[in-house]
Amino acid sequence: MTRFDYLVVGTGLFGSVFAYEMKKAGKKCLVIDKREHLGGNIYTREEKGIQVHQYGAHIFHTSDRRIWDYVNQFAQFNHYINSPVAVYGEELYNLPFNMNTFSKMWSIRTPAQAREIIESQRTQALAELGAEEGSWEPGNLEEQALSLVGRDVYEKLVKGYTEKQWGRDCRELPAFIIKRLPVRFVYDNNYFTDRYQGIPEGGYTQIVEKLLEGTPVRLGISYRQFLKQNEEKGAEADVFDKVLYTGMIDEYFGYCLGELQYRSLRFETELLEGCDNYQGNAVVNYTERQVPYTRIIEHKHFEFGTQPDTVITREYPAEWKKGDEPYYPINDARNNELFARYRELAAKEEKVLFGGRLGQYKYYDMDKVIAAALEMAEKELGQ
């Protein structure tokens, strides 16, 4: 029998940061993961000298100097700036929506011209919807988007991409999904406005390896499988004072209140031997509904690779069903209400902590995951 302070379920960023902080404080953790590798969704693997983001593009960005300094303990970050482009038919546009986008779309040059066109289209859209500025609430995502940016930007760069991402028509989607659309009247293609941004040289997996160095880890085993195997040990079973669970909160409770909803993803990754540069950019979005994937990632560009070959990944949004990988919580009114009920159950579990994107049913950027894990660790340690 071995006694541990914590059983940590999941080797993603949340679980790994928490385990690292506990070990640093002299606590003993055992970490398990149902996947056969470390890192959760930030896992990267090497192919032909290229770091492949196995579960979609991950670009680290933050305005929090504390978090930036923290993650830089575990990897050297490069100066990659996320500047995606969007393909609509034969047209190519810069993202986020900025003066390069508007110049290409309308053959204009100045911010004043762009503002005038957007305001004109917004006014026309509101008139067509029979809406009055300031006293009207959009009834769906399409109405919300039209009231923010007008028809051209919506039709070419928002509508098709959003419908693919969520699997339904924009008129069937709630308006709150797009609370605002970033419109910048400068010639700047930097997608993020955070002060710090980059990609770890050599991939993300090394970060988790260093976080979990010296901590026992068991891969390829789910939480329920682990509990069953541990119980079968009888008197030799391992003992844990607490559990940190970073899996799906509804799964933990056996879906007793019903299933929370997610969107899933399917990835098609392809090695292109003899092709040193497939698309000229790390991220290219495809915004037409009839193109089945939302984007193509060319992984070598995250680290300014010069290899003679390249690796690309097509990303297909998918409906989620039990057994699929959940990627995006669907935080609409129905799911938020159901999660609140699961959270009430979780509050009664005195020896179980719930963390991360799935445990807290919340979409997290990586810096926010780290911050939340640190906060939980500090609370556990009474700091």
Buried (B, 14 or more C-beta within 10 A) or exposed (E): EEEBBBBBBBBBBBBBBBBBBBBEEEBBBBBBBBBEBBBBBBBBBEBBEBBBBBBBBBBBBBEBEEBBEBBBEBBEBBEBBBBBBBBBEEEEBBBBBBBBBBBEBBEBEEBEBBEEBBEEBBEEBBEEBEBEEEEEEBEBBBBBBBBBBBBBBBBBBBBBBBBBBBBEBBEEBBBEBBEEBEBBBEBBBBBBEBEBBBBBBBBBBBBBBBBBEEBBBEEEBBBEEBBEEBEEEEEEBBEBEBBBBBBBBBBBBEEEBEBBBBBBBEBEBEEBEEEEBBBEBBBBBBBBBEBEBBBBBBBBBBBEBEBEBBBBBBBBBBEBEEEBBBBBBBBEEEBBEBBEBBEEBBEEBEEBBBBBBBBBBBEBBBBBBBBBBBEBBEEBEEE
